[in-house]
Amino acid sequence: MRKGEALISNKIRALRFQHDEMTQQMLADRVGVTRQTVNAIEGNKYSPSLEVAFRIARVFCVPLEQVFQYAGSGDPCA
């Protein structure tokens, strides 16, 4: 992993298109944030709060880990 690379990635764009091509504005309205916030999260420029992350997953009716992935180093539980 390179310096400055996001540790948390997401599949928001794919999920939006799987849900009747939902716009960023539509998702933002349902989650209670601005379209700019959705754009920044989707573009991996900003990591959402845990509450916002759960709200996004709830909109798509999927578990949190289907929306967000953590690319940290190694598995400390192994």
C-alpha positions as CSV (number, residue, x, y, z in Angstrom):
1,M,0.0,0.0,0.0
2,R,1.4,3.4,-1.0
3,K,1.6,6.4,1.1
4,G,-1.7,8.4,0.9
5,E,-3.7,5.5,-0.5
6,A,-7.1,5.0,1.1
7,L,-7.4,2.1,3.6
8,I,-11.2,2.0,3.2
9,S,-12.7,1.3,-0.2
10,N,-16.3,1.0,-1.1
11,K,-18.7,-0.3,-3.7
12,I,-21.2,2.6,-3.5
13,R,-21.1,3.4,-7.2
14,A,-21.9,-0.2,-8.2
15,L,-24.6,-0.5,-5.6
16,R,-26.2,2.8,-6.8
17,F,-26.4,1.5,-10.3
18,Q,-27.8,-1.9,-9.1
19,H,-30.6,0.0,-7.4
20,D,-32.3,1.6,-10.4
21,E,-29.3,3.9,-11.2
22,M,-29.8,5.8,-8.0
23,T,-28.1,9.2,-8.1
24,Q,-25.7,10.5,-5.6
25,Q,-28.3,13.1,-4.6
26,M,-31.0,10.4,-4.0
27,L,-28.6,8.5,-1.8
28,A,-27.6,11.6,0.0
29,D,-31.2,12.5,0.7
30,R,-31.9,9.0,2.1
31,V,-28.8,9.0,4.3
32,G,-29.1,12.6,5.5
33,V,-25.9,14.0,4.1
34,T,-25.0,16.3,1.1
35,R,-24.4,15.0,-2.4
36,Q,-20.8,16.3,-2.0
37,T,-20.3,14.1,1.0
38,V,-21.6,11.0,-1.0
39,N,-19.2,12.0,-3.8
40,A,-16.2,12.3,-1.5
41,I,-17.0,8.9,0.2
42,E,-17.6,7.2,-3.1
43,G,-14.3,8.6,-4.5
44,N,-12.4,7.4,-1.4
45,K,-11.5,10.9,-0.5
46,Y,-13.3,10.8,2.8
47,S,-14.2,7.9,5.2
48,P,-17.7,8.2,6.6
49,S,-18.5,8.1,10.3
50,L,-19.7,4.7,11.5
51,E,-23.3,5.9,11.7
52,V,-23.3,7.2,8.1
53,A,-21.6,4.0,6.9
54,F,-24.4,1.9,8.5
55,R,-27.1,4.2,7.0
56,I,-25.6,3.8,3.6
57,A,-25.6,0.0,4.0
58,R,-29.2,0.1,5.2
59,V,-30.3,2.0,2.1
60,F,-29.0,-0.8,0.0
61,C,-30.3,-3.5,2.4
62,V,-26.9,-5.1,2.6
63,P,-24.4,-5.8,5.4
64,L,-21.8,-3.1,6.0
65,E,-19.0,-5.2,4.7
66,Q,-20.7,-5.5,1.3
67,V,-20.4,-1.7,1.0
68,F,-17.1,-0.9,2.7
69,Q,-13.8,-2.9,2.7
70,Y,-10.8,-2.3,4.9
71,A,-7.4,-2.9,3.3
72,G,-5.2,-2.7,6.4
73,S,-2.0,-4.7,6.7
74,G,-2.3,-8.3,7.8
75,D,-4.9,-10.1,9.9
76,P,-4.1,-9.6,13.6
77,C,-6.6,-12.4,14.4
78,A,-4.8,-15.0,12.4
